[in-house]
Amino acid sequence: MKQLTITQRPNRWDEPFGPEMSNADVDKIMSMPPFADMDEAQFPKSIPLRSLLKNDCRINVYDDGDIIIREGDYGSSAFLILNGEISVALRSLPRELLGRTPSKKKNWFELVSQIWGNSPVPEARNYHEEIKDTDTTGARVDREGQTRIFLQDIPRILSPDEIACMGKGELFGEMAALTRSPRSATIFSNGRSELLEIRWQGLRDLMKNSPAIREYTAQQYRDHSLNSHLWETDLLDGLPEESIDAITKSIEFKSYGDFDWQNKFRTMSKKDVASQIDGEPIIAREGDYAEGLLLIRNGFARVSQRYGDGHRTFSYIGKGDVFGMKEILNNLSPNPPTQSPIPWQYSLRAMGYVDVLFIPTPVVEQYILPDLDPKVKAAYSTFHRTSSSSPTSSNAMSSEMDGDRIETLVQRRLINGEQAMLINLDRCTRCDDCVRACADAHDGNPRFIRQGPIVGNHMIAHACMHCTDPVCMIGCPTGAIAREHGSGVVNINDRTCIGCGTCAQSCPYDNIRMVEVFDREQRQLVDDNQLPIIKATKCDLCVDQSGGPACQNACPHDALVRLNMREVDVLSQWLAR
Amino acid sequence: MNSTKVESITRRRLRHIGIFLSALALALSLVWLQHNSLGDTGFSTGYVLLGAVVFLALYSLRKRLSVLRFLGSSSAWLHLHIYIALGSFVFFLVHIGFRIPQGPLEQLLAVMFVMISSSGVYGLYITRVYPKRLTATKQEYIFEQLPVQQRALMLEAKQIVLQASTQSDTLTDFYMSRLLPFFTQSRSLWYLAFPTGRTRRELMQDLRKLDRYLALELRPSAMSLGRLVQKKDDMDFHFALQGKLKLWLFFHIGCTYALLVLAALHTVLAHAFDGGLR
């Protein structure tokens, strides 16, 4: 008879975001906007508003200068100012000022001990060991035992015009939390402040059930985030502030597609290519008047052109890329001068969920083109109708990658990967050294499968790609799956994972596996009802080890590489090797 | 996350060949100088050879220590392994004086060295050629899962035939006489050594010939069986080639341990019996 260890089955709110949140705290929050105006009946019985506030929120107190969020961090919570004031740094601060520490790596002894110390039991867990929080980025410890980094002598670091202030009742950090993108600015406390931190699962449910929060969030974005997003765009780099302000006033913010695109992806991917393309929302249609410039704020868009009765995929663009510049430049200075204005030469379609910033043509001509770098202008001016090079940006497809490959990568949404595992099957001897190395680095458990879709003679293996849009993070009830500080690696906290399988089902690429777990004595861990405890597992890019991913390091034939699919030039070079 | 630099394989190969030839030329020059100085090149070439063999043997250890990333990538080690192996073969010829050694131990050592070198060259060949042949099948199989998958295929074929048997015996008879052995039995040793598509082509041809004897409603079943034949043949092909890719390494590494023991013994004896005029 199999030996079992009975343990408690975890639930969504077993680990509240703020264990010290009390009913009195919830009452206080409910009396303040926007919660005071919310209708509790709009929330489902399984997720009542009061429980959501109690379990998915916590109250943080900050002293003067305390850094609340750091630019570049991958955060998963939003903040509502309950009392006091906060300051937003409008420019990037030096790294050392932000108290950043690297992810904890295994030391030399821990690395070496993996040779003999790996468990012979698959998926063994040491739950009796205390997990210590090693994210020590603070310079002092506050009265709640929280480590805080604080900025000293702020006037020396930032001038008054480099700071924007926010006060009571204002919300920030919500766009980064919801779009799973890095924080766009560093924010610190201006005097003493009290903030309600809402983790993104709670924010998601608040937005879903409260139209007021939904509209509020959209307005906040326009007021606070849009400007910094424009500063980030390469094309607008170097423009005077007055131009940026003028652009901000005229910009239109548009969204296309479905935020939860991954739920429909599996069904859609079974359809033929033509049907899939027809099903994608049109952002710009080939042949329509080129009425402005489109900046991709988030997500991916397909660039296609009519071919016969169908549409052929030329390229894909993502965050930071622009669409329509060639047409605007061409129409501003037509060659020959008598040529009529040309319409959009390509169609742009939303793949999944896309945020777009639309700048009308007159604004582009007045504020962007005069200050545009001549080299950049020249690059965009080159327009070959039959060329396979993208009409969009420097992240475009190079002429070395054939259309079929591009189409396959786009159709399967593999372009989402920032660390996709590509295996050149013409060099791979199927020795599985990569799998063994992965297992050695993970206590004897490999975290990927050497199988996956094949594009030409390359396989994209079932290893977590640490996507630009990590949809696996949607729906995690505990926040166990999150992006790590600094590295950007999407990692799963084994401790807080409740094994619900939401991430595994959300992942469009089947790169997350649910496993039953055991203790070191080979006894299966089960709950009170004798049901096995399950955990989500996936590639973590060997984030706790120096030297990068073990798989790539272990391949003797240079057949395996981890690549960012957005770096199309590098991808083309590697595929053509 | 950092972006990856992609170097052309051809450029890298040319660079490595250049370095290798330069290093080999330098080493041989030193041996030649020593020889012209009436020095005993036997010990110097012998120790170079011993050092090279030990280093070459260390590669299999490096593969087991993949967690120690500071040791360098496996790819870098393989490149060094190939070039040092080539250089060691040259030194081997110099060491034995370009003639067959005398003495049973030395002869055994020489035979072992040649065997390992030959298996290394064979391995280099198959690791460059076989992957492309495997990729050409357009299917990927994991070696250890093949028996399970082949069994599933066999059951699927059986199911198709059982369903067809309710209408006619023609397909069933064909299955029993031609396809059942193909699906249930292992391929011959000759096939595993030299896999070809001959059996597949014959079976497919016979299936096509059978078509005119089948009722219309049974032809899809015959087509399905044809697809299964192709799939089974692909699996067998993968089994043969992947098996050889694993087996040669087993042989290559196994012989290396024997060589190390013989080399150590030879070193001891060479010193013990190193009399000669001084």
Contacts between the chains, C-beta under 8 A, distances in Angstrom:
chain1	res1	chain2	res2	distance
A	111	B	67	5.4
A	111	B	68	6.3
A	111	B	69	7.9
A	112	B	67	7.5
A	112	B	68	6.8
A	114	B	67	4.4
A	115	B	64	7.5
A	115	B	65	6.4
A	115	B	67	6.3
A	115	B	68	8.0
A	418	B	1	5.7
A	419	B	1	6.2
A	425	B	131	6.4
A	425	B	134	7.2
A	425	B	135	4.1
A	425	B	140	7.3
A	426	B	131	5.4
A	426	B	132	4.9
A	426	B	135	5.5
A	427	B	131	5.7
A	428	B	131	5.5
A	429	B	127	5.0
A	429	B	130	6.9
A	429	B	131	5.7
A	429	B	245	5.1
A	430	B	131	7.6
A	430	B	134	6.9
A	430	B	142	7.8
A	430	B	143	6.5
A	430	B	242	5.2
A	430	B	245	6.6
A	431	B	245	6.9
A	431	B	246	7.5
A	431	B	249	7.8
A	432	B	142	8.0
A	432	B	143	8.0
A	433	B	63	6.2
A	433	B	66	7.5
A	433	B	74	6.4
A	436	B	66	7.0
A	437	B	66	3.7
A	437	B	67	7.7
A	440	B	66	5.3
A	440	B	67	5.1
A	441	B	66	7.4
A	441	B	67	5.8
A	450	B	142	6.7
A	451	B	140	6.2
A	451	B	142	6.9
A	454	B	138	7.6
A	454	B	140	6.8
A	457	B	135	5.1
A	459	B	140	6.7
A	466	B	1	7.3
A	487	B	1	7.2
A	488	B	1	5.6
A	489	B	1	7.9
A	545	B	67	7.2
A	545	B	69	6.8
A	546	B	69	6.2
A	546	B	70	7.7
A	547	B	69	2.6
A	547	B	70	6.7
A	548	B	69	7.2
A	550	B	66	5.7
A	550	B	67	7.2
A	550	B	69	7.5
A	552	B	73	7.8
A	553	B	66	6.8
A	553	B	69	5.7
A	553	B	73	5.0
A	553	B	74	6.6
A	554	B	63	7.5
A	554	B	66	4.7
A	554	B	73	7.9
A	554	B	74	5.0
A	555	B	73	8.0
A	555	B	74	6.2
A	555	B	75	6.3
A	556	B	63	7.9
A	556	B	74	4.5
A	556	B	75	5.7
A	556	B	77	7.4
A	556	B	78	4.3
A	557	B	75	6.9
A	557	B	78	7.3
A	557	B	127	6.6
A	557	B	131	7.9
A	558	B	9	7.4
A	558	B	75	5.0
A	559	B	131	7.7
A	561	B	4	6.1
A	562	B	4	7.4
A	563	B	4	5.9
A	564	B	1	6.5
A	564	B	3	6.3
A	564	B	4	7.8
A	567	B	3	5.5
A	567	B	4	7.8
A	570	B	3	6.1
A	570	B	4	5.8
A	570	B	5	7.9
A	570	B	6	5.8
A	573	B	6	4.1
A	574	B	4	7.4
A	574	B	6	4.9
A	577	B	6	6.7
A	577	B	8	7.1
A	577	B	9	5.7
